[in-house]
Amino acid sequence: MKRTRIAQALALVGLVSPSLAQTTPPTGEAKLEKVVITGSSIKRLKDEGALPVQIISRSEMERQGIASTEQLIASLNINGNGLDNLAGNADVVDGAARGNNGATSANLRGQGSNATLVLLNGRRVASHGLNGGTVDLNQIPFAAIERVEVLKDGASAIYGTDAIGGVINFILRTRFEGLVMNAMVDIPQDKGGEIYGADITTGFGDLDRQGFNFLASLSVRDHKILRGDQRDFVNTYQPDRGVAPDTRGTPIATAFAISTLYSALSRDNLNNTGRGTGPADFADPTLRVNGINVLDLPGQAGCGSVDGMSPYEEKLWATAASKYGCAWDTGRAAVIQQPVKNTNLVSRLTFRAGEHQIAAEAVLGKSESAKSFSNNQISSSTVTTTTLPNGTRVPNPFYNLAYPSSGSSYNEVFNKLVAAFPALEANRGQPIAFRWRCMPCGPREIETETDTARFLLGADGPLPFLPEWEYRVGLNRATSKSSSVVGTGYHYHQKFADLLNNGTLNPFSLTQTPQALQALDAISAKGVTLYGGKYTMTQADASVSGPLFKLPGGMAMAAFGLDKRTEEYKFDGDQRPNANTVDALIFNVPFDNALATAGTLKRDIKAVYGEIALPVFKGFEAVGAVRQDDYTGFGKSTNPKLTLRYTPFEELLLRGSYSTGFRVPTFKQAQDPITESQYTGADLTDPAKCPSRAVSTTPGCEAIRPLVLFGGKPELEPEEAKMTSAGVVIQPSKDLVASLDWWKVRREGTILSYGITTILNNYQYFPDNLRRDASGNLVAVDTRWVNAGESITEGLDLSLRGSTMWADARWTAGFDVSYLLEKRSRPLKSAPMGPSEIGVFTRSGDLGIRWKHTASLTRTAGDWTATISQTFRDGYKDYTLPGVANGTVKPANWQPNVESYSVFNLSVGYTGFKNLTLTAGIKNLLGDDPPFSVTYDTNTGAGSSWEPRVADPRGRSFTLRLEYKFF
């Protein structure tokens, strides 16, 4: 399969040449223009750089029909495959990931979004107001982008923290004259996921002749919602292929026996103890079953009689006691692409005074998302209390929740249970405990609005007393303020319980009475503010660069700089005056009150850096850089970088680099309050006392339900990294260039949070995380952030581009490959290195896709331009459900591997009109669906029967872009 795909790509390309756009300036560009290239502070000619920097121009993005920053990042081979996009973050998200409501991030080299530095015109932007640690790409004014520079190398020696995976620098237009309007649409063939956009840009003043230029750009992008039931490939119920929903919360409720209530399914009721796990199976008296849906009982209509429901596949999930359960297809119910609307305004005023240039810039943005996901699941609870925001324990409204005998459907449901289990007749009149998917509640929705602003005042030019040297200074203030509000699907807890306990709401029916619907609407929590956050960064920077002395290879150049910034972050939980009352409780809403910060958190960063380029002899240059950062609370970090560049002859370039990097903990990782919650998952045992880990009556193997601790950890240290690369660039002619780069990132002390199961499975490495009482009993597990052991990621980047004239047209082709050689990690430095993570499914983090490539072929003749391109992502070993893993069942059509994903795109542009430019295209030309995967969301992200970290769920779509120049 892989060889076939490679052959397709090479056939598509036809010609090969460089992806290193920085080594070949566009035709007509001023060859002697000196600029600052991302990854260096030294101003130099554009073709002199030695680092692997990929440059994507505005025209290239327009030809490809790229409509958003997220689509641009997804097209980069070196971007990882984590839950960083709108599709991957479309389901239930709270806690540490709350900032992903409507947000999207970059993830270079698979190192994580918080290890990728995002710049705007070479300077930092604010992190998202809710998470305080990751940049939301929605704040980037996409319509005003002139080009994007992607540094595929670590750059802490130049930029400080976060630049481990690489740097993405969005360069905006800096001068413009005229009035231009753009409009675009990206319409999928099947309904859902449409994208609409419009922008207008105006500018006046000639900077060279008049000494000033003013530019303003206003843009709007509207991404419409895409639901799971709008795409045929989303089908969680495919047991013959090894996937089925793991939920018995269904639109027709499932009856349960619970240990704290004498209910309709109680088995041991002779002494009115009300205890037991359910009746004996009428066919197998040795088997106890629980979670019975009357639709699945013999002689009944069957689970599939209700849209979205299916039999619960107890063999796949290795839970035999669930044999009479029904499941609900959460994949179809999920929103697989969030609706997001972005509005951005950019204005820039530039003055020229002699050789000096002064600029004032304002970038404003608003991002609005209405993130909706599956309807609430209601379960009878055995937990007696719940906690108010102030820590007070109060009665749990859902404790012993049950449908009463007075309910309109009680006799119908109970009679069906008795028909299958005659012994239950003794329980007639007892309430029915249940689990129910509340369809009349409506899908849950969280509305998030984020306002971003960046104001910059900068200047550059020659130093007054040293004209060969140039200075660059700036004062920058950036903010991101976010607020999330409860939408539909959430209701006040106690009043909700009352409607169920008194039979007003009927969980065993698809329809509700008008009175029930009116009562449900009256207790809606819509409009309540969940939480809000604000991140502020104030930065002042100054740098100088220029020649030092002459060496045999040319003039030695240097740059020196200072950087001072202050970062502030505040997160608010529930601000209602009555928040600490039972009446204010809202069922299942992710308030995160316990993680509200104690006022505004603040830290100062002072940095000094220097860089020197030494052309030792003709064709050989060594560049050294070093930066020292001093962080409040973390102390100093010094990071060097050495880059070598050797050109033995004009057609060959050899290059290499070594650097160290670091990343400080985010505000939340270091300073979140500590929260405690009772573990409520599957039964656990104390690993130190029970080697088998199986729950039994053996001393030490009793089931435990410890407290789970989470929150910030002030004693966290910064992560450290070492980055190495080496490469070769071959350019046999001006129209043909090839490059091959090897790279390696080794991170130590990576800041991670391990779940309770992972900690217990590796308990020997986490002794300090297990809290015991005086008797040695395990009472709590600390799952807070830790400086984990080590990770190693290594790979190759191949890049080819070429151009030639043939048949009265210019043909340009490109081929770019990212190939992973190694990806491994260990939880602590004392632990052994784990197995390879390349091509293996992981529930969280980044999928280690072995081979990724993009290929393109463009034909330009007169006013016409046509481009065909391909994006390819390699397959990988799929997740395996428990019943398949333990050999209980082997699905008839089981495939252990996820197939590769390949998409072809076509676009055509015409510039022959006087003021109008048209570009039309087809994305996913062949209409390929995402490859099947047994990935199941389990409330960690969308993706049921497909993988949102790899594929675009929108399918074939049609794009049209119009640009009209008024003057």
N, C-alpha and C positions, 0 to 999 in steps of 0.2 A: 504494500500500500504506500509506504513512505517513498520508495523509489519511483513509483508511478507519479506521485504528487510532485516530486522534485523534477521529473522529466517534463511534467506539464508546465511548471514554473519556468524552466529553462527554455522551453519552446515558446512560451509567451514572451519572454524577454527578448530572445533573438540576439541582441547585442548586449554587451556588458560594459559597465563603467562605474564611476565612483558614487558612493553614497555620501562621500565627504564633500558636501557642498561648500564647506569652508575653504577647500583647496582650489576650487575653480570658480572665481567670481563670475557673475553673469556678464554676458556680452554688453559692452558699452559702459560698464561700471568704471569709475575712476580708479585706476590701478594704484595710485599713490595715496588714496584716502586712508587715514589712520583711524582705527576704531578699537574699542575694547571688546574682545571676544570673551564670551562666558568661560570662566575658569582661570582668567588671568586679569591682573590689574594694570598690565603694561599696554600702552597704546602701540599698535604695530599694524603693518599691512595685513590685510585679510588673509592672504595666502601663506603667512609665516607661521601659523600655529602648529603645535605638535600634539595637541590633545584631540581625541576622537569626539568632535562636536558635529552633531547632525543639525542642519538648518532646514526648516520647512517654511517656504515662502507663502505669502497670502494667496498668490495665484495658484500655487500647487494645492492648497486646501480647497479653493473654490472648484478646481477641476475635479477633485475627488468627491465633491458634494458634502464635505465635512461641515456640519451645521452647528457644532458645539465643541467646547473644550473637551468634554468627555469623549466624544467621537474621535477627536484628534489623539488623545492619550491612548485610547483603545487601539489605534492603528499602529502604535509604536511597538516594535518587536521586543524592545528591552523593557517595556512596562510589564510588571508582573501580573499574575492572575489571582488577585485577592478579592475580598468583598469590599471593593472600593468604588463600585459604580451604582447607578440608580437601580439596575435590575438586581444586583447582589444584595442591596440594602432595602428591598421592597417589603419584607415581612416585619414581624415584631422586633423592634429594636429599642432597648432602653439601657440603663446602667452606663457602663463605660463607652458604649457605642451610640449613645443618644444623639450625638452630634451628626450622625449619618442620616437624620431625617431630611430628605431632599438634598443631600450633599453628595459630592463625588470628589475623588482624590487621585493623585498620581502615586505610583508605586514602582520606581525604577529598580531594575535588577532583582525584583521580588523581595526587597529589603523592608518593605512596609511603607505606608504613606507618611509616617512620622519620621522616616529616614530619607525622605526625598525633599530637597529644598526647592521651593517655588519662589521665583523672583518676578517682579514686574519692572521692566526697564532697569534691571540690574540691582534692584533693591528689594528688601523683604516686604511681605504683605502680612496682614493680621491672620492669625489662626481663627478657626470657626468659633463663634461666640458660645456655642454649647459645649464643645469638647475641649476647647482651649489648647489643642495640641496638634491639629492637622489643618492644613489650608483647604478650604472648600473652593474648588475650581470654578464654581458658579459666579464667584466675585470677579473673575477675569473678564474684562469687556471684550468678548470674542470678536465683535464686528470691527473693533478698532485695532486689531492686531496687524502689524506689518510683517512680522516673521516670528518664528519660535526657534530658539537655540536650545538644543538638548545636549548637555555635557554627560557623556557616558563614563564618568570617572569621579572618584571622590574629590571633594574640594573644600574640606574643612580648613586647609591652610590659607584659603582665600576668604571663605564666607563664614567659617565657624560651625556651629552645631547644625545637625540635620542633613548635612551634605554627604552622607555615607553612600547611598545608592546612586546619587548623581544630582544634577541640577537642571531644572527647566526654567528658562528665562523667556518670558513673554515680552516681546518688544513691540510697543505701540507706535503708531504713526506720530512723528514729532513735528512735521510741518505739512501743510496742505493748503491749496488754493482752489476754490470752486465750491460747487454744491452737487453732491452725489447722493442718490437714493438707491437702496438695495431692498429687494423683497425676495424671499425664498420660501419654498415649501418642500417638505419631505414626507410623502404620503405612502404608507404601506398599502400593498395590494389588498390585504385583509384589514378590516376596521380595527382601529386601536393603535396607539403609539405615534400619532401624527405629530409633526414638528412644523411650526410656522414661525417665521421671523421677518423682521423689517428693521432697517436702520437708515439713518440719514446723517451725513457728514458734511460739514461746511468749514471753510477756512478762508482767510484773506490775509494779505500782507506778504510781501516777498522779503524773506529774511536777508538775502544778499543785497538787494537794491534799496529796500525801505527800512531795513533794520529791525523788522518785527514780523511775527506770524501768530495768528490766533486760529486755533483749531477746536472744533466741538463736534462730538459724535454721540448720538442717542440711538440705542438699539433695544429691541425686545425680542426674546425667544420664548416660545410657548410650546412645551413638551406635553402632549396629552397623555392621559392614562392608558395603560395597556393591561387588561385583565387576563388571568389565566384561562378563563373559559372562551376567550377570543382566539385562541390558538390550538389547533388540533393536536400538536405534539405534546401539549401539557395534559398528561393523563397518569395520575399517580397509581391508579389501579390497573396494573399489568402483572399479575402474579406469575404468569408463564415466563416473564422476563426477569422476575426477581425483585419487583418493587410493589409495595402496597402501603396504604396509609396506616400509620400507627396512632390512630385516635379513635376512641369509641364515644366521643362527643359528637352526636349525630342529630339531624333535624327532628327525627323521631327518637325520643330519649331512650337511653340504655338504663335498665334497672340494675342496681347494685345492692349487695349486702354490705353494710359497714359495721364495724365492731362496736360502735358506741350507741347504736339505735336498734330497738326491736322493730323490725320492718317487715315488709311483705316477703322478703327473701331470707329472713333469718332462719337458720337451721336449728340452733340450740336454744329453743324458746320455751321449753317445758317449765323452766323455773323463772321465766320472764327475764332472763339475763340479757336477751337481745344480742348475744354474741355469736359469731360464726362468719364464715366467708361465703356461704351460699349453699344451695341444696346439692344433694348427690345427683350425678348424671343418671338419668333413668336407664341409659344403656350400659353404663359402666359405674357401678356403685362405689368404686375406689377413687373416682375422679370427682373432685369438687370444682364446680364452675362458678364464675361470677361475671358480672357485666353481660347481662342477658338482654338482647333486643328481641322483642316479641316478633318482629318481622322475620327473624332468622330461625324461629322455632319450626318444627315439623308441621306441615300443612298450612303455613302462613304465606303471605304474599312474597316474602323474600326481600333481602336488603335492597336489591336493585330495582325494586318497584318505586323507589323515591329517587328523584334526580340527584346525582352527586353522591349517593350512598352505595356501598358495596359490602360484601361479606368481609369480616375481619379475618385476615390471613394469619391465624395463630401459629401455623407451622413456620412461616417466614420469620415471625417475630419470636419464635420459641417460647410461646406462652399458651400451653395447652388448655388452661382453665378459661381461655377467652373464646372457646369454640362456638358459642352462641351469640357472639357479638357482631355488630355491624360497624363499618368504618365510613368516614366521610372524606371525599377527595379534596384535601386542603390545597393541592396544587391548582385546581381549577378555581378555587375560591380566592386564591391569592391575587394581589395586584403584582404583576411581574415587571412593570416599569412605572415608577412613580410619576405623577404629574408635577411638573416644575415650570414656573414662569420666572424668567430673569429679565430685569430691566437695568440697563447700565448707561451711565452718562460719563463721558470723558471730555474734559476741556483743558486746553494747554495754551499758555501765552508765553512766547519766546521773544526775547529782546537780544539784539546784538550791539555791543558797544566796542567798536574796533575788532579785536580778535577775541573778545570775551563774549560769552553767551550766558544769559540769565533766563531761567525758565520757572514758571509757576504752573503747577499741574494739580487738577482735582479729578479724582476717579470715584464716582458714586455708584452704588449697586443695590438692588433689592432682589432677593430670591424668595419666592413664595411656593410652598409645596403643600399639597393636601394628601398626605400619605395614608392610604387606607389598606387594611388587611383583614384577615378572616374574622368572622363573627365570634363574639365571646363564647367560651365554653364554660358551662355552669356545672359544678360538681358538689354533691353532698360531701361535707367535710367532717373529719373526726378531730380537727384542731379546734380547741375550745376558745382561743383568744387570738386577737390580731393587735397590731401596734399602731398607735397614733404617731404623728410626726415628732411629738415631744418625748416619745419613748414609753408612754403610758399604755399598759395592756388593757384591752377592753374585750368584751365578748365578741366572738366571731359570728357575724350574722348568718353565715352559711353552715355553722355547726349543726349537724343533724338535720340539714335541709331535706325536705321530703314532700312529695305530692300526697295530699290528704285523701282519705276515703270519700270525702264529700265532692272531690273533683269530678268533672263531667266524664272523663275517660277512665276513671278508676276501675269500674267493674269490667269494662271491655278489656283493659290491659290485664287485670288480675285473673280473669277467666282464661285468657290465653296462657298465662303462666301455669295455672292449675291444670289445664289440659295436658301440658307436657310434664308437669311435676305435681301429681295429685297430693303429695304430702304437704304442699304449701297451703292447702285449704285451711289448715289450722291457723294460718296467719291472716285470714280474711279480716279486713278492717284496719289492718296495720298500714301505716303510710309506706310509700314507695320511695326509697332513696334512689338517686339517678345521676346521670351525666348527660348534659343536653347542650347542643349547639343552638344558641338562641338566634334563629333566623329573623324573627320579628324585631330583634334589637337593631338589625342593620349591621353592616360591616363597621369595624372599629376604624376611626379616623383621627389622625393628629395633624393639625394645621400648624406649619412652622413658617415664620417670617424672619428673614435675616437681612439686616441693613448693614452694608459695608461702606466705608469711606476711607480714602487716602488723599492726604494733602501734602504736596511736595514743593519745596522751594530749593532750587539747585542752580549752580553756576559752574562753568568750566572755561578754561582758556590758558594762555601762557603765563608763567610766573613773571611778575613785573621786573624783577632783577635777575631773572635767569630764564630768558625767553625760550631756550631750547627745552625747558621743562614745562610740563602742563599740569594744572591742578584740576581737581574735581571735588566740589563740596556739595552737601545737601542736608536739608532738614526735613524729616519725614514723620508724619503722624498717621497711623492707620488704625481703624477700629472695625470690629465685627460684633454687632449686637443682634442677638437672636431671642425669639420667644416662641414657645410651643403651646398651643391651645387645644383642648379636648374638642373633637368633632362628634360625629355620630357614633353610636354603638356602645357608649358607656353610660352607666346608670348608678344612682346612689345605692350603696350596698344594702343598708338595712331595709329600705323601702322595697328594693328589688326582692330581697328574701321574703318579705311579707306577702308580696303578690304571688310567690310560688307556694309558700306554706299554706296560704288560705285558698289555693286553687283558682285564683283569678287568672293567672297564666297557666296554660296547659302545655307542658313539655312533651306530651305524647300525641300532639296533633300538629299538622302543618298549617292549620288556620287558627286564628284567635278571634274571640268575640270583639265587636266594636268597643265594648266597655273595657276589655283587657288592653287593647291597643291604645285607648285614650289614657288609661292608667299608666301604661309603660311610657308613653310620651311625656307624661307629667313629671316623671322622675329622671328624665334625661339630664346628663351632666354637661351637655354641649355648651361650650363657651367658657368653661373654667380654664384658667391659665395653669398649665402644668408646671412649667419652669421657664426661666430665662437666664441668659448669660451674656457677658460682655468681655471681649478681649481687646486690649488697647496696647499699641506699641508706638513708642516715641523714639526716634533715632536721629542722631547727628553723625555724619561721616565726612571725612576729608582724606584725600589722597593726592599724591604727586607722582609723576612718572617722567622719565627722560633719560638721556644718554649719560654714561659715566666716563668711559675711556675707550680707546680703540684697541681691539685685539686683532690677531691675524685673520680671523673670520669675519670681522666687522665691528660695529660699535656695540659695546656692552650697554644694556639698558636696565633700568631699575625702577621700582615703584615702592612707595612707603605710604602707610595709611593708618588712620585712627578711626575707631568705631565705638560709639557710646549709645546704648539704647536702654530703655526701661520698658519692661513688659508687665502688664497688669491684667488680672483675671478675676471675675466675680461670677458666681453661679447661685441663683436663687431657686429655692424649691417652692412649695405651696405657700402663697402669700395671703390666703384668705383669712380674715379675722377669726373665723370659727374653725380653722383647719384642725385644731386639736380637740374636736368633738366627734362623737359617733355619727352624728347627722351629716358630717362633712365627708365621711368615707365614700369613695367611689370604687366600685368593684373593678379590680384588675387594671387600674390605670397606673402607668409607670411614673409616679410623681418624682421619685429619687430625692425625697426631702432630706433623707439622712446624709446625702452627699452635698448639700448646700455648703458653700464656703463660709467661713467666719469673716465676713466683710470682704474687702478687696485684697487679693493676694498680689504681691509685688516682688519683682527682682530686678536688679541692675546688672548690666553686662558692659564691661569695658574691654576693649580689644586693641591690640597694636599688631601690625603685620608688615612684612616686607617681602619683596620679590626681586630677583636679579636674573637677567638673561645674559649668558656668557657665550658668545660665538668663538669658541676656543680656537678653531681653525676653520678654514673654508668648508662649509658643508656640515659642520658639527657644532651643535649648540646645547648647552646645559642650562636649565632653568631651575633655580632653587627658590622655594618660598617657605615662610614660616609665619605662624600666627599664634598669639597667646591671648586667650580669653579668660576673663576673671568674672565668675558668676557669683552673685549673692547666694550663699548657702551651699555652694559646691566647690568654691575655690578656683584655682587656675588650671587651665588645660593648654598645653603647648603642642601644636601639630605642624610637622614639617611636610614638605613635598618636594620631590626631585623628579624632573622630567628631562629626558635625553632625546635629542633629535639629530639624526645623521643622514645626510644626503650624499652618498658616495658619487653619484652622478645624477643628472637632472631627472631621469625617469624613475628613480628609486628613492624612497624615504623609509628609514627605519626609526622607530620611536619606542619609548618605554617610560614608565613612571612608577614611583613608589610614594605612598603618602600614608599618613595616619589620620583618623577621624574620630569624632565623638558625637554623642547626642545626650543632652541633659534630660532628666525626667520632665515630663510635662507637669504643669501645676497640679492636675488631678492625680497623677501617679504619685507625686510626692506629698500632697497636702490634703487629699480627700479625707473626711472624717471616717472612722472605722465603724462599720455596720455589722450587726450580728443577726443571723436568720437561722431558723431551724431547718435542717436538711429534710427534704420531703420526697426524694427520689427513690429509686430501687434500693432494696435492702443492702446494707454494707456490713462488713465485719472489720474488726481491728486486725490489720495485717501483721502486727508484731505478735499477736496471740493466736492467730488462725492462719497457718500457712496455706490451707486449701482455699481460703477466701469464700467458701460455700457456707451459707447460713445453715446451722444445724444445732442439735442439742449438745454437741461436744463443748466442754468447757472452753470458753474463749471465742467460740464461733457464733455467739448469739448476735442477732441483728442489732445494729447501733444506728442512732440518728443524731449525730453530733451537731453542734452549732457550726455555722460556716461564717468565717470572718472575711470581710472584704473592705477595701478602702485604700487610702494612700499610705505610703511608708516613707517618712521623712529621712530615714537613713539610706535610701537608695543612692547609688553612685551613678555617675554618667557612664553610658556605654562607651566602649572603645572599639576601634576598628583599624584594620590594616588593609590597604588597597594596593594592588599591584597590577600592572598591565604592560603588555609589549605588543608591538604591531609592525606591519609593513604596508606601505602604500606604493603601488606600481602604476606609473602613468606613461605607457609607451607612446602615446600621442595626446594632443590637446583634447581629443574627443573620447578618450578611453582611459578610465582609471579603475583600479581595483584595490581593495584594502582588506586586510585580515588582522584582527586584534584579539589577543588573549587577555583575559582579565580574571581577577580573583579578589573576593571580599571575605575577610575573616573578622568576625565580630565576637567580642568577649563581653561578658556582663550584660548581655541583651536583656532589656527590661520586658518581662513577660508575666502574665498571670496564669497559673495552672489551675485547672478545675480540681475539685475534691477527689474525683476518681483517679486522675493522673498522679496527684500527690500520694494517695494511698498505694497506688500500684508501684510507686518508686519511693516508698516511705524511708528507705535506708539513706536516701540522698536529701531528705527534708526533715531531719529530726526536730528542728526548731519550729516547724510548722504544725506539729502535733501537740496539742495541749491536753494534759492529763490531770486528773484530780489526785488527792493524796493516796488513793488506793491503786493508782496506776491505770484507771479507766480512761479511755479516750473520750473526751467531752467536747472538744472543739478542734477544727482544722482551719488554719490560717491560709486563705487563698489570695492574700494580697500580693501586689507586684513584688517580684524578686529580680535581682541581677542574675539571670540564668547563666548557664555555662558558656557555650560557644556554638557558633554556626559558621559553616564554610560554604560559600557559593562560588562556582568557577564556571567559566564558559568562553565561547568564541563568538565573535561578530564578523561576519563576512559581508562585504559591501561591494557592489559592482554597478557601474553606470557607463553608458556610452551614447554617442550621438553620431549620425551620419546623414548625408543627403542621398536620397534614392527616389526615383520616379517623381521628380519635381516636388518633393516634400522632405521636411526634416523629420527624421525618426529618432526618438530618444527612448532609451530603455533603462530600467533599473531593477536590481535584485538585491535584497537585504535579508540576511539570515542571522538569527540568534540561536545558538546551540549550547545547551547546558552540559557541562562535563561532570560537575559534582555539586551536590546539594545535600549536606548532612548537618546534624546538630546533636547536642547533648544537653540534658536539663541543667546539669551543674558541671563545673570543671572536673570534679572528682568522679563523674560518671563516664562510662565508655561512650565513644561516639556511636550514634544510632545508625540504622540502616539508611541506604540511599533514599532520598525523598524525591528523586526525579521520576516523573511519570507514575506517581502513586497518589491515590486520592487521600486528601486530608480534610477533616470537617471544617477546620478554621485555618486562617493564615493563607499562604500562597500555594497554589498548585504548581509543582515544578514541571512545566511543560518542556520536554526535551528540545523539540525543534519548532521554531516559529519563523515564518518568512513572509515578506511582501514582495510583489513583483509588479512592474508596470511597463507599458509600452504606449508612447504618445506619438501621434502623427500630426504635424503642423504644416498646413499648406494655405497660403493666403490668409483669408479671414477665418478659416476653419481650423479647429483643434479637436482631436478625438483621442481619448485615453481609455485603455482597458487595463484593469489591475486585478490582482489576486491577493487575498489575505489567507494564510494557512496557519493552523494551529494543530500540533501533533496530538495524538491520542494518549491515553494513560490507563493504568489499572484502576478499575472502578471500585467503589465501596461495595461491601458485601453485607447483606442483612444477616442477623444472628442465626436464623434457622438454616441458611445456606452455609454459613461458616462452620456450624457444628455438625453438619451432615444430616440434619433432620429431613431436609427436603432439597431436591435438585430441580429447579424449574425447567420446563421442557425447552424453552428458548433462551436459556441462560448464556450470557456472553460476559466473560470476566473483564473485558476491556472496553473502554469508551473509544469510539472511532474518532479519527481526525476530523477537523472542521475546516472547510475550505469555502471561500466566498469569492465570486468574481463580480466586478463592478465595471460599468461602462458609462462614459460621459462624452458629450459633444458640446463644443462652444463655438459661438459665431460672433464676430466683432465687426461685421460689414455695415451695420447701421451707423448713422451719423453719431448719435449720442447713446445708443442702446447696445448693451452686451447681453447675450443670452447664453446660459449654460444649462443643459438638460442631461439627466442621467438616470441610470437604473442601478440601484444597489442590490446586491444578492441576485445577480442576473438570472441564475438558474433556479432560484426559489428554494434553496436548500434549507431544510429545517435544522435546528441544533441537533447534534448527535444525542442518542438516548443515553441516559445515565440513571442508575438506581438511586442517585442522590435524593434524599428526603429532607425537607426543610427543618423539621423538629423545632420550629420557631427560632431558628438561627439565621434565616435568610431565605429568600424565595428560591425556587428550583426544585420541582418535583417532576421527575422523569427527564430532566435536562439540567445543564450546569450553567448558572448565570455568570460564573467567573470567566467563562470562555466565549460563549456565544451571544449573539444579538437576537433577542426573541422577536423582533419586529418582522423578520422575513423580507421578501422582495418589496422594495419601495421605489417610488419614482420621485425624482428631484427636479426642481426648476428654480433657477436663480436669474433674476433680472437686475441689471445695474443701469441706471439712467443718469447721465451727466447733464445737469442743467446748464452749467458753464464751468 
